[in-house]
Amino acid sequence: MTEFQRPRGTRDFGPEEMARRRFVEARLRSTAELFGFGEVMTPTFEDTALFVERSGEGIINEMYAFKDKGKRDIALRPELTAPVMRFYVNELQNRPKPVKAFYFGSVFRYERPQSGRYREFFQFGAELIGAPSMESDAEVIALALWSLESIGLKDTAVRIGNLDILKGLLGNIGITGEDQAACRRMIDKADFEGLAKHLDGLGVDRLKQRNLMDIIKTKGGKEAIAEARQLAGADIPGMDYLEGMLDKLAVYGFEKCNVDFAVARGLDYYTGMVFEIDSPCLGAEKQICGGGAYQLAELFGGETVNSTGYAFGFDRLMLALDNSGAQIPEPGLKAYIVPMGEAARMKALEILRMLRTANIPSDMDLMGRNISKALAYANSARAEKAIIIGEKELAEGSVTVRDMQSGEQTKYPMSDVLRGFLKGIF
């Protein structure tokens, strides 16, 4: 018989892990809804051209792209922003603005699997479409940070940049067009050595290079903006914007946000503010969230509209929670019923139905185990209480309730079982 293995770069999740993931997902969903965002869902596969239009021909080598039986070029989605914006252009752009949408789903990239990176992975993200950029940007960053607080991940750092500033700095030293885009990509990867070589090749004066490097390596709060202004020696578009962003985020309750002039996100469709959120407990690969302001609707046939969005790498988020020691409630049963004998099994089913009708997570022994094995199973299922029904209990109209943590056992009237759970008596 052939033994099948899961495909490389994919994972199986057992009940305990799925309970943890669903808990985090539910917190992210409820926070998005708290901010007035509604959930959307798009197909798992789209026309390959949708992603090529957004990211260029090079993206094909990173995707699961193929021809279907109708000879159409199809790709499993490598990210979710493009599908959501395609959906917006197709069906949502006539809605009152702003359109606030969030999503959760699997995405696929054909790349070498490594720690925290898989060929099938998951993203949770949000897009705010059609509001003035300053308000959109602040709302989206606040949502991302509020979401992290809601799941208990406290040790994070947000870094906010502005592409208008980078464009202004590069333009001031004569870098334009594709050369500027290439420089931004190097800055985003912190490849300052490569940037210096590229600028040398373009004949940029070393003093101007050094000044540029000093600015893009500047990080911090408002003092970093003041320092960058002084180094630039001229008014650079975007500086006032960053100051205003920090002020707005402070009103949201996030006073420790920092600017980082080297954040560029490496994608040409971003238009202004960009940001990244790191979780230092992940080590070198510490980024868990990225996003910014962009314009994509017109690329897909819609009208030009301000948009701001972000995406969490959900798998990296789970890894960060594990590494940080954040507490996620363990799944488990409130009650596990252990019947001894056929007559007791019928009574156990009655009690089981009653508990489940009251939304109390409960189960019963289906295997006819003896009491010691049944209690061992109840312990492995993380049941809080075991309800034992034997011949003696049946005759008395009672149950024996065992606290699975302490081992303490107490008898209660059978008629009081539901009330005992609802009132927290046992």
Residue pairs with C-beta under 8 A, 6 or more apart in sequence:
6 12
7 119
8 113
8 119
9 111
9 113
9 118
9 119
9 120
10 118
10 119
10 120
11 118
11 120
13 21
15 331
16 330
16 331
19 330
19 331
20 318
20 328
20 331
21 314
21 318
23 328
23 329
24 151
24 314
24 317
24 318
24 321
24 328
25 104
25 124
25 314
27 147
27 150
27 151
28 104
28 124
28 147
28 150
28 151
28 312
29 39
29 102
29 104
30 150
31 143
31 146
31 147
31 150
32 39
32 102
32 126
32 143
32 147
34 146
35 100
35 139
35 142
35 143
35 146
36 100
37 100
37 101
37 102
37 126
37 128
37 143
38 100
38 101
38 102
39 101
39 102
39 103
39 104
40 84
40 87
40 101
40 102
40 103
41 103
41 105
42 77
42 80
42 83
42 84
42 86
42 87
42 103
42 105
43 77
43 83
44 76
44 77
44 105
44 106
45 74
45 75
45 76
45 77
46 74
46 75
46 77
46 82
46 83
46 86
47 72
47 73
47 74
47 75
48 60
48 63
48 65
48 73
48 74
48 75
49 73
50 75
50 82
50 83
50 86
50 300
51 59
51 63
51 75
51 77
51 78
51 79
51 82
52 59
52 60
53 82
53 299
53 300
54 81
54 82
54 269
54 296
54 299
55 267
59 78
60 75
61 110
62 78
62 109
62 110
62 111
63 75
63 76
63 78
63 108
63 109
63 110
64 75
64 76
64 108
64 109
64 110
64 119
65 73
65 74
65 75
65 76
66 73
66 74
66 75
67 73
67 74
68 74
76 107
76 108
77 83
77 105
77 107
77 108
78 107
78 108
78 109
79 107
79 123
79 311
80 103
80 105
80 107
80 123
80 125
80 311
81 125
81 127
81 294
81 296
81 309
81 311
82 296
82 300
84 101
84 103
84 127
84 309
85 127
85 129
85 296
85 297
85 300
85 302
85 307
86 300
88 99
88 101
88 127
88 129
88 297
88 302
89 297
89 300
89 301
89 302
92 99
92 101
92 129
93 99
93 297
93 302
93 303
93 305
97 129
97 130
97 131
97 305
98 128
98 129
98 130
98 131
98 136
99 127
99 128
99 129
99 130
100 126
100 127
100 128
100 129
101 126
101 127
101 129
102 124
102 125
102 126
102 127
103 123
103 124
103 125
103 126
104 122
104 123
104 124
104 125
104 314
105 122
105 123
106 120
106 121
106 122
107 120
107 121
107 122
107 123
108 119
108 120
109 119
109 121
110 119
111 117
111 119
113 119
115 285
116 282
116 285
116 313
116 315
116 316
116 319
118 315
121 313
121 314
121 315
122 313
122 314
122 315
123 311
123 312
123 313
123 314
124 311
124 312
124 314
124 317
125 291
125 309
125 310
125 311
125 312
126 140
126 143
126 144
126 309
126 310
127 307
127 308
127 309
128 136
128 139
128 140
128 307
128 308
128 309
129 297
129 305
129 306
129 307
130 305
130 306
130 307
131 139
131 306
132 306
133 272
133 273
133 293
133 306
133 308
134 241
134 244
134 245
134 248
136 293
136 306
136 307
136 308
137 245
137 272
137 273
137 292
137 293
137 308
138 245
138 248
138 249
138 252
139 308
140 291
140 308
140 309
140 310
141 158
141 160
141 245
141 249
141 254
141 257
141 275
141 310
142 249
142 252
142 253
142 254
143 310
144 158
144 275
144 277
144 289
144 291
144 310
144 312
145 156
145 158
145 249
145 252
145 254
145 257
145 277
146 252
147 312
148 154
148 156
148 277
148 289
151 317
151 321
151 326
152 321
152 326
152 327
152 328
153 279
153 317
153 320
153 321
153 324
153 326
154 324
154 326
155 279
155 280
155 281
155 324
156 277
156 278
156 279
156 288
157 258
157 277
157 278
157 280
158 254
158 257
158 258
158 275
158 276
158 277
158 278
159 219
159 258
159 259
159 260
159 263
159 275
159 276
159 277
159 278
160 242
160 245
160 246
160 257
160 258
160 259
160 260
160 263
160 273
160 274
160 275
161 259
161 260
161 261
161 262
161 263
161 264
161 273
161 274
161 275
162 238
162 239
162 241
162 242
162 261
162 272
162 273
162 274
163 184
163 238
163 264
163 265
163 270
163 271
163 272
163 273
163 274
163 292
164 236
164 237
164 238
164 241
164 272
165 228
165 236
165 237
165 238
165 239
165 242
165 261
166 184
166 187
166 216
166 261
166 264
167 180
167 237
168 236
168 237
168 238
169 212
169 215
169 216
169 232
169 236
169 261
170 176
170 180
170 183
170 184
170 212
171 180
172 232
172 234
172 236
173 199
173 204
173 205
173 208
173 209
173 212
174 202
174 204
175 183
175 199
175 202
175 204
179 198
179 202
181 268
182 198
183 195
183 198
183 199
184 264
184 266
185 264
185 266
186 192
186 194
186 195
186 198
187 195
187 216
187 262
187 264
188 262
188 263
188 264
188 265
188 266
189 266
190 262
192 213
192 217
195 213
196 209
196 213
199 209
199 212
200 209
211 231
211 232
214 231
215 228
215 231
215 232
215 261
216 261
216 262
217 261
217 262
218 224
218 227
218 228
218 231
218 259
218 261
219 258
219 259
219 260
219 261
219 262
220 227
220 258
220 259
221 246
221 257
221 258
221 259
222 243
222 246
224 258
224 259
224 261
225 239
225 242
225 243
225 259
228 236
228 239
228 261
229 235
229 236
229 239
238 272
241 272
241 273
242 259
242 273
245 257
245 273
246 257
246 259
249 255
249 257
250 257
260 276
263 274
263 275
263 276
264 270
264 274
265 274
265 276
265 290
265 292
269 294
269 295
269 296
269 299
270 292
270 293
270 294
271 293
271 294
271 295
272 292
272 293
273 292
273 293
273 308
274 290
274 291
274 292
274 293
275 290
275 291
275 292
275 310
276 287
276 289
276 290
277 287
277 288
277 289
277 290
278 286
278 287
278 288
279 286
279 288
279 316
279 320
279 323
279 324
280 286
281 320
281 323
281 324
282 288
282 316
282 319
282 320
282 323
285 316
287 313
287 316
288 312
288 313
288 316
288 317
288 320
289 310
289 311
289 312
289 313
290 310
290 311
291 308
291 309
291 310
291 311
292 308
292 309
292 310
293 306
293 307
293 308
294 307
294 308
294 309
295 304
295 305
295 306
295 307
296 307
297 303
297 304
297 305
297 307
298 304
321 328
330 382
331 382
332 361
332 381
332 382
332 383
332 384
333 361
333 362
333 363
333 378
333 381
333 382
333 383
333 384
334 355
334 360
334 361
334 362
334 383
334 384
334 385
334 421
335 355
335 360
335 361
335 362
335 363
335 383
335 384
335 385
335 386
335 387
335 421
336 362
336 363
336 364
336 365
336 374
336 377
336 378
336 381
336 383
336 385
336 386
336 387
336 404
337 348
337 351
337 352
337 362
337 363
337 364
337 365
337 386
337 387
337 389
338 348
338 364
338 365
338 371
338 374
338 375
338 378
338 386
338 387
338 388
338 389
339 345
339 347
339 348
339 364
339 365
339 389
339 390
340 371
340 388
340 389
340 390
340 391
341 390
341 391
343 391
343 394
344 389
344 390
344 391
344 393
344 394
347 389
347 394
347 414
348 364
348 387
348 389
349 364
351 387
351 389
351 399
351 414
351 417
352 362
352 363
352 364
354 417
354 418
355 362
355 417
355 418
355 421
356 362
358 418
358 421
358 422
360 418
360 421
360 422
363 381
363 383
365 374
365 377
367 374
367 377
369 377
371 388
374 386
375 386
375 402
375 404
378 386
378 404
379 404
383 404
384 403
384 404
384 405
385 401
385 402
385 403
385 404
385 426
386 401
386 402
386 404
387 399
387 400
387 401
387 402
387 417
388 399
388 400
388 401
388 402
388 409
389 399
389 400
390 400
393 399
393 400
393 411
393 414
396 411
397 413
397 414
397 415
398 411
398 412
398 413
398 414
399 411
399 412
399 414
399 417
400 409
400 410
400 411
401 409
401 410
401 411
401 412
401 417
401 420
401 426
402 408
402 409
403 409
403 426
410 426
412 420
412 426
416 425
419 425
420 426
